[in-house]
Amino acid sequence: MTVDEFRASATAGDAMPEDLSPELQALWHAQAGHWDTAHSIAQEIPTATGSWIHALLHLIEGDPGNAGYWFRRAGRPVRPASQIEDLWAEIAGELLSGT
C-alpha cells in the first residue's frame, strides 16, 4: 500500500484496513480525525516510533511544547505545525516501507 492509498482510506470514510500495526492504526485514526483514538493507541507504543507519532498528535492538537517533548524522546528534530501533513506522510512512508 502506498502512502497516498493509506491516506485515502482514512479520508474517504472507508473502514480501517485490517492487520495494521498499532503505529499505522494511530496514523490512520489521526488522518481520519479521530484524535482521541489515535492518542490512546500512541500512548501504548513504548518505542521511539511511538514517541514520534505522539509528537505528531500533539502538533495536531495544537500543543507544540508537548510535541517538542515527544520529538526529543523519539530522537527526531522538532517540527512546526505547518509541517503536519508532511510529517504524517513521512512517518507513514517509513512504516509502510518497513524502514
Secondary structure, 3 states (H helix, E strand, C coil): CCHHHHHHHHHCCCCCCCCCCHHHHHHHHHHHCCHHHHHHHHHCCCCHHHHHHHHHHHHHHCCHHHHHHHHHHHCCCCCCHHHHHHHHHHHHHHHHHCC
